[in-house]
Amino acid sequence: GCLFCLFGSNVRVLRMNTCEEVNKCVPLPCRVSSLTYEEKKRPCHVHVDVTFGSPVKLRFLVFRNYYTASILIKARTDKTGSEFKTVLKTYGLMKDPHCEADAQNWHCLSADQFLPGSDVVGILQLRIYLLQPSPNWRTFELRDLACYSVSPLPSLGRTGAAAAPAEPDVLSDMSLQKMNVRRAAARLSAVARAGSDARALLQRYMSAAAAPDRTAEIDEAV
């Protein structure tokens, strides 16, 4: 199992048994459209398009919900051309569409949650359908949406094991990574002080990291 950590715009995947950083999530440049209403009046289909400049391998989709009850995702790849294929069937974001208790939570979707056989390589565009059957909310959307791919990091060795001497350029890269993590952690601390939602999210991640054998809690936190 892995723990997903957010440090500002930086995302890391940690191996639970050693908290060893094994992968780096790389932000994917993309353009997020405004909401498209397929009819003039509700209820109707509402979607947002996420367009990439070139084919990408999608690993994670991160966003903050704003009163959207559930979503459905379709993808267009370099293999399907202009045809969109469903990669994620209706995925709930709110336990009750009429209640706002969890209406503004952060969510992280992994490509592992997509339908079996879904092609996550060569994605050109995502079309995310927003579903909200409740008449209680005048507006609903997804905010701060970001997409990530994953690239492996140089192995830093397991805890307690002697690390092999690194070449000067590798040491430089490691120092740069540590500096970026410290800066990112400082940014997250500032965000956590600014909003209770961010503080609650950080506490859940830290609790999950402190108890690596509690897999269910980590899954719930991320």
N, C-alpha and C positions, 0 to 999 in steps of 0.2 A: 504493500500500500504506500501511497504518497500523500504528503501534505502540501497544499497549494497556498503559497504566501504572497500577499500583495504588498509591495513597497512603492507607493505612489504609482508611477507608470511602469515600474519593474515588477516582473512576476517570476517567482522561482518555484521549482518542483523539488521537494525534499524527500529523501528516503526515510521512512519512519524509524527504522531500527537504529540508525546512526545520526539522523538529521544531516546527512551528507548531501550537499548540493550536487545534483547529478545532471540537471538540465537547465537551460536558460530559455525563458519564453521571450520570443522576439516579436515586438509589435508589428502588425501588418498594416502598411498604409492603405487606407480605404476611404471611400466617400459615402457618407450616410445621407440618404435622401430625406426630405420631409415626408410627413404622412400622406398617403394617397388613399382617398375615399373613392371606392368604385361606384358609388351612387351618391346623389346629392343629399339624401336623408338617411339617418340611421333608423333601423339596423341595416348595416351593409358591410361588405368586406373592406377591411382597412389593412394596408401593408406599408412597410418601409423597405427600401432597397439598400443593400450594402454592396458597393461595387469596388472591385480591386483593379489596379492598373495593369496587372499581368496575372497569369494563373498562379495560385498559391496553394500551399498545403495547410489547411486550417486545423488547429489543435484545440483552441479555447475561444469561447465567446463570453465576454464579461460585460455586464450592464447593470444599471439601477432601474428597477421597475417603477412605473408611476401609474398605478391604478389599472394595469392590464391584467385581466383574469388569467389568460393563458395565451400561448403562442403556438404557431405552426411554422416550420421553416422548410422552404424549398431552395434548391441550389441549381445553378447553371454552371457547367464545366466546359473545358475546352473539348471534351468528348461529345457532350450533348448539344453543343452549339446554342441555339436560341431557346431550347426546350428546358423548362424547369422541372426538376424531379424532387419529390418529397423526401427529405432526409430526417426530419423530426416531426412525428405526429403530435397532436395536441398535448402540450406540456404545461401543466398548471403552475402559475406564479402566485396565486392567491388561494388560500384554503376555502374562503367564501367570497365570491365576487361582490356580495352586498356589504361586506365588512372591510374596514380599512386597516385592520391591525397589522397586516403584513403587506400592505399595498405599495410600500416604497422600499422594499428590501433589495439588497444587492444579490445578483445571481451570477454563477459561473457555470457555463455549459461546456462539457467536454465533447469532443468528437466521438468519444467512446459511447456516448448516449444516443448517437444517431442510429437510425435503422440499420440492421445488418445488411451489408453489401453496399452501403452508401459510399460514394466516391468522395473522399475529402482531399484528394490530390488534383490539382489543376482547376480549382474553383475560380470562376470569374465573377460570380455575383450570387449573393444570397437575397432571397425575398422572404421577409419575416411578416407573417400575418398576425395581427393583434386582435384578440378576441375579448370582448367585454359585454356579456349579456345583461348586466345590471344597468338600469336607467339612473342609478344614484350618482354616477360620475359624468360630469359634462365632458371632460377630456381624459385621455389615457394615452400613454406613450412609453417608449424605452429611452432612458437617458444615459449619457456618458458611455455609449456603446463602443467597445474596442475588440479587435480580433488579434489573436496571437498564434504564431507557429512556435515550434520547439527545436532548439539546436543543442547538441551535447556540449557540456563544459569539460575542460581537462580534468582528469581525476585528481582530487586533492588527498586521496588516501582515507582509510577508515580511521575512526577515533582510536587513539592509542597505538596505532601502527606507525612505524618509522617511515617517513616519506623519503623517497629517493631525491638526491640533489637535483634541483631544477636548473635549467639553463637560464641565463640572464633575461632573455626575452619572455620566458614563461613566468619568471618571478615578477617581471614588470606587469604582465597581464593580470597576475593574481592580485598584485597590489592595487591595480586599477579597479578590479572587481570589488575588492573590499571597500575601497573608497566610494564606489558607486552605491554599494549596499548601505554604507553609513549615511550617505546623503539621502538615499531613498527612505531609510528608516526615519531620518529627521523630518522628511516631508510628511510621512505617514503620521508621525507624532503630532505635527501641526494640524493635520486634518482631524486626528482623533480628538484634539482639544477643541476643535471648532464645532463638532457635531456628535451627538449622542449615538447616532447610527454607526458612525465610524468607530467610536469607542467600543460599542458592543461587538462589532465585527472583529476588532483586534483582540478583545478578550477571549472570544471563541477560538480564534486561531492559536493564541498562546496556551489556552487550556488543553487544546487538542495536541499541541506539540509536547506538552509536559507529560502526557499519558499516551505513548505510542501504541500501547496495546488496545486502546479504546477505538477501534476502527470505525464503529458505527457513529461515534460522536464526531470523528474527523469528517466522515462522509457528510454528516448533517451540516457541519460548519462550512464546508465548501460547496 
